[in-house]
Amino acid sequence: MADAARVRDDLAQVIRQMVDRPDLVQVAAVPMRRATVLEVRAAPEDQGKIIGRRGRTARALRALLDNRGDGEGAQYGLEILDE
C-alpha cells in the first residue's frame, strides 16, 4: 500500500497544478481486488479541467497511472467523482 500512497500523492500534486482551487482537491486510494482505484474530488468548476475536452486530460492521467503501474507491477484506475 505504500506504493499506492505515493501514487495518490503524486496524482494529487499533478491535479493541483491543473485547477483553480487546489485546496479543494482530494485523492483517495481505494484498494480493489485487482487494482487500486484513485478517486478524485475537486471543486465543481474544476472538474472540467481534470476531464478535459472529450476526456483527453482524464485519458492522459489514466495513461500516466498505467505507466506507473507497469513499472511497479500494479494496476491503478482513476475515477473523477462529482460533488
ABEGO torsion letter per residue (X at the ends): XAAAAAAAAAAAAAAAAABABAAABBBBBBBBAABBBBBBBBBAAAAAAAAEBGGAAAAAAAAAAAAAAAAAGBBBBBBBBBX
